[in-house]
Amino acid sequence: MAENAFIKLVPSSAKQTVSIEEVKDLFHYYKNITTKTGNQLNWQYGETAFPYEIKETEDGKGKWFYLQSEHERYNAILIGVDTETVRSEDGTPSEQTYIQVTLPEQSTFGDKGKANEFCKFLAKKLQGELHLFNERIMYYYPRK
């Protein structure tokens, strides 16, 4: 059975909306900084830290993409952006953007570890509320 984690952009987040292209840019940024770390350490850390290729299908264009790996310890992670209607404390409905990270059934334990790492990175960059695969919640936004 597939597992899901969510990064929700709450009113205290750095941004209220995010596009799928911005999420891809964050993954390119992640790959870039891990490669630079590897260069400083004289080690190919970039390929180890991000052993995936970003791929997109025609039907998923603008809504979701997936990370595909040729490495034996990794397989695939799906990433999508959507909105949901939430009610505030006073009962007024509003739209909330979230990023969904899905591990399909053929995903490995390596994929789950990398997905957790990526979720934490995205939540920290966007100052969001992270709902992990184990249903725990981590808060990366300023709380009152």
N, C-alpha and C positions, 0 to 999 in steps of 0.2 A: 504494500500500500504506500502511496506517495506521502511524503511529509512536507509540511509547509512552515515557513517562518515569515514574519511580516515586519516591515519597517514603516511605522505610521508617522506621518508628518502632522504633528499636533500644533495648536496655535502658538506655542512657545518655540517651535522649530525655527531654524535659520531660514527655511523656505516653506511656503505653504503648498506648492505644487512642484512636480519634477516630471520631466519627459523621459522617455526611454533613451533618447539620444544623450541626455545629461547623465543617465546611469551608465551608459557605455563609456562616456568620457571619464567618469570616475574609475571605471575598471582600467582604462588606458593609463590614467594617472597612477593607479595602484601598481600596475605592471612597470611603469617607468620608475617609480621611487624604489621598488624592490630590486630592479636591475641596477640602479645607482648604488644601492647598499651593497649588492654583490660585487660591483666594480671596486668599491672601497675595500672590501674584504678579500679581493682577488679570488672570488668564488662565483660560480654561475648560479647565484641565488634567485635571479629573476625567473628562470625556467622552473625552479623548484617551488617558488612562492606562488607562481601563476602558471600551472601546467595545462592551461586551456586555450582554445581558440574561440573567439566570439563569432557565433554564426546566427543568421537570421533567415527565416523562411518568408515566402511571399504572403501567406495568410497571417503571419505574426508581425508583419511590418508595422512599426509604430506602437505595438502593444506589448510584445514580448520577444525575447531572444534566448539563446541557450549557449552555455559554455560546454564545448566538447573537448575531450582529452584523448590523446593517443597513448598516454602513459598507462602502464598496466595497473597501477593502483587507483586510477581515476576513470570516470566514465562521463557523466553529464550532470549539469545543474541548469534548471530553467529559471529565468528571471523575467518578471512582468511588472507593469505599472498600471494601476487602476484607481478608481475612487469609490468611496462608500458614503452613504448618508449617515451621519451621527447626530445625536441630539445633545445640545449643551445643557448645562445645569438648569437653565430656565425653560427648557423644553423646545427651543427653536432648532429646527433642522439645519444642518450645514454639510457641505461636501468636504471629505477628508481624503487626501491622496495617500496611497500606500504602495510600497514595493513588496511584491510577493516573491519569495525564493522557494522553489519547489525542487525536492529531490525525488525523481521518478523511481519506480521499483528497481530498475537495474543499477541505481547509484550504489557506490561502495562506501565503506566507512571513511575512506580518504576524502570522498566527495563531501560527506557530512562535516568533516573537520574543516575543510576549505570553505564550505558554505557558511559555517559559524563564523569563521575568520572574516569572510567578505561581508556578512551581515553586520558584524561589529564595526568594521571599517566604514560601511555606508551609513550606519546609524550615527556614528561619531561625526562624520563629515556633514551630514544633513541635520544634526542635532534632533534626531527622532526618537521614537519610542519603539524599542526592539522587542518583538514577541518571538522568542526562540522556538526551536523545534520541540523542546521539552515543556513548552507552555509557560516558561518563566518569562518575566518581563524585565528588561534593562532600560533605564532612563538615561538618555544622552542629551537631554535638553535642560535648560535652567528651570529648576522647580522653585515654587514660592514657599 
